[in-house]
């Protein structure tokens, strides 16, 4: 029997070195190997075919997730179409009187933050949420007193003519789940802690018998709830969290998307064995990249197994404000663009009713895309990594002999931010420098950590405007790129500008009028014919490509055209950097822009496709567009320019005022790029919920805070009054603190 550690998507399949084995006895009829397929470093074109007489699907094909990857993934699709948004067909799950599934609207939900035992306050909160348009409301139920209160909450709401379905959030409490299933419409269980003990992050060794006994224990604990839900007609969500996987799962599959999927499938198989199908899945993580990978792996599994259960989408612990909305837009929006998702929740460290608007916007975005089936003409995709992140890095500009200007800084290796600048802004150079986030020394600009990399000038200042030209020269001198259309450069030439051209202009005689060695930025849509794109093969001095589909085109999908473009570039070994360019309409508001950018650009960056972005919106403040761009790069785990926060949205378990404390911590620590801080109301999901954080501030008891370094608690029971200062001291003790910058 193989005992390697490389995970595989079939239950109990393991790969080590050049061989395949099974961790447990499975009734497989036949294993067929295409030559070379059992070596995980083999080509993506080769596959392992497993035929099983004990699963719903006769045939399942596996292949390496990418070239040389140890992860075997289903060869089959993870969405209905890569070139169009087509909603995945799912069964209808009834949650109370509300149907959920692909034949119905994308459902909106949130979660109360009040103490569940406070019936009046919880009822008032549910009513407020329902009035805002939510379809479901989740309520935490951690003990017997809370479970008893649920009956009164439900009855009071019915008396007030509020029949919105209620969902019980359960951790560590099978008996409580059984009790509340008698009154609530849906039960959420966390496979990581419903039957397993809290994770200790220990690497455990399991024999085949040990693993079987663990599964038998899960079946014994979980089956009564399944039977209860069948009896009462309740729905269920099998909701895996990246941060709360059991030690057993992590020992087998690692702290990984693969482990998240297998954890949920164990519970789903029990449901199916008892002929219970009124359930949905979720795969939540605070890291949008991990979240997207986990959902894709799960859906690929379901396609192979012939399952059609709906998906609940969400990025957990997303935070507050634009940061929280951006992370959610990246994760949820990416999946919606692929037609995945039947209900969504945007988790914000804000009052729960504030989550409804971004939820509604995302649902509308996904619904419109699926109804119109936006996309591009069919194409074959061979290079994109669906399941394991691997960034395609375009070739950054290289300095050429004889160039007097340093072009190496016009793009950033971790992701670039470009901004559109107007002639009016050039009238006040120092204000422009500040708005570009340069560091000023006696009025002269210098690039800093979060400085804009390049600017787009749609109109150049007159040649005789010495002040504006000097301002631009100073930007060029610090290796900031200045892009301008070829029509402007031919009539009002700016030394060392990067000339913006279309594909047609790139192959026209007009570029011959420019000085030899002129650098180009090429703007294109991605849906051009391959013959039109072929001009890129022979062009010289291309510094970057700008991918831009006019906003609002009904049938053309920005995400799909970009995927087609990247496939063309990879197939032809063209490594030009690609900047995602969106010019938003004047009617766009701030939240609409954040969600639109997160869904359309984030969906590409989480796949490693893209080297930066350029966001334009004439009615929005320059600084807001700049900050949104950097937030998007950081949310996609590319360029880190400020402190990262993992902040839970609060619930009835929260042991302090999360919104107030979160604001206080952010105010004092927001200047620490590269540092990640978790702010958690409680530790119900275990310290793994802070998997991405360097430091943790966690409610340990009423009025008391525990501090963590990584997943390890280092100080317990700190009085809340001094806990923020203690957190800062902890950061200092670990050498991660710097003093806040002072204004010059």
HELIX and SHEET records of a PDB file:
HELIX    1   1 UNK A  119  UNK A  132  1                                  14    
HELIX    2   2 UNK A  144  UNK A  159  1                                  16    
HELIX    3   3 UNK A  174  UNK A  180  1                                   7    
HELIX    4   4 UNK A  208  UNK A  232  1                                  25    
HELIX    5   5 UNK A  242  UNK A  244  5                                   3    
HELIX    6   6 UNK A  247  UNK A  253  1                                   7    
HELIX    7   7 UNK A  257  UNK A  273  1                                  17    
HELIX    8   8 UNK A  288  UNK A  305  1                                  18    
HELIX    9   9 UNK A  321  UNK A  337  1                                  17    
HELIX   10  10 UNK A  352  UNK A  354  5                                   3    
HELIX   11  11 UNK A  355  UNK A  372  1                                  18    
HELIX   12  12 UNK A  423  UNK A  426  1                                   4    
HELIX   13  13 UNK A  429  UNK A  435  1                                   7    
HELIX   14  14 UNK A  466  UNK A  477  1                                  12    
HELIX   15  15 UNK A  486  UNK A  491  1                                   6    
HELIX   16  16 UNK A  503  UNK A  506  1                                   4    
HELIX   17  17 UNK A  509  UNK A  513  5                                   5    
HELIX   18  18 UNK A  530  UNK A  533  1                                   4    
HELIX   19  19 UNK A  535  UNK A  538  1                                   4    
HELIX   20  20 UNK A  558  UNK A  571  1                                  14    
HELIX   21  21 UNK A  590  UNK A  600  1                                  11    
HELIX   22  22 UNK A  602  UNK A  605  1                                   4    
HELIX   23  23 UNK A  622  UNK A  635  1                                  14    
HELIX   24  24 UNK A  658  UNK A  669  1                                  12    
HELIX   25  25 UNK A  687  UNK A  690  5                                   4    
HELIX   26  26 UNK A  720  UNK A  722  5                                   3    
HELIX   27  27 UNK A  723  UNK A  733  1                                  11    
SHEET    1   A 2 UNK A  13  UNK A  16  0                                        
SHEET    2   A 2 UNK A  19  UNK A  22 -1                                        
SHEET    1   B 4 UNK A  28  UNK A  33  0                                        
SHEET    2   B 4 UNK A  48  UNK A  52 -1                                        
SHEET    3   B 4 UNK A  59  UNK A  64 -1                                        
SHEET    4   B 4 UNK A  72  UNK A  74 -1                                        
SHEET    1   C 2 UNK A  93  UNK A  95  0                                        
SHEET    2   C 2 UNK A  98  UNK A 100 -1                                        
SHEET    1   D 8 UNK A 279  UNK A 284  0                                        
SHEET    2   D 8 UNK A 235  UNK A 241  1                                        
SHEET    3   D 8 UNK A 186  UNK A 189  1                                        
SHEET    4   D 8 UNK A 165  UNK A 170  1                                        
SHEET    5   D 8 UNK A 136  UNK A 140  1                                        
SHEET    6   D 8 UNK A 107  UNK A 111  1                                        
SHEET    7   D 8 UNK A 343  UNK A 344  1                                        
SHEET    8   D 8 UNK A 312  UNK A 313  1                                        
SHEET    1   E 9 UNK A 416  UNK A 420  0                                        
SHEET    2   E 9 UNK A 454  UNK A 457  1                                        
SHEET    3   E 9 UNK A 481  UNK A 485  1                                        
SHEET    4   E 9 UNK A 498  UNK A 502  1                                        
SHEET    5   E 9 UNK A 520  UNK A 524  1                                        
SHEET    6   E 9 UNK A 542  UNK A 547  1                                        
SHEET    7   E 9 UNK A 578  UNK A 583  1                                        
SHEET    8   E 9 UNK A 612  UNK A 616  1                                        
SHEET    9   E 9 UNK A 416  UNK A 420  1                                        
SHEET    1   F 2 UNK A 439  UNK A 441  0                                        
SHEET    2   F 2 UNK A 444  UNK A 446 -1                                        
SHEET    1   G 5 UNK A 644  UNK A 647  0                                        
SHEET    2   G 5 UNK A 676  UNK A 680  1                                        
SHEET    3   G 5 UNK A 695  UNK A 701  1                                        
SHEET    4   G 5 UNK A 704  UNK A 709 -1                                        
SHEET    5   G 5 UNK A 712  UNK A 719 -1                                        
END                                                                             
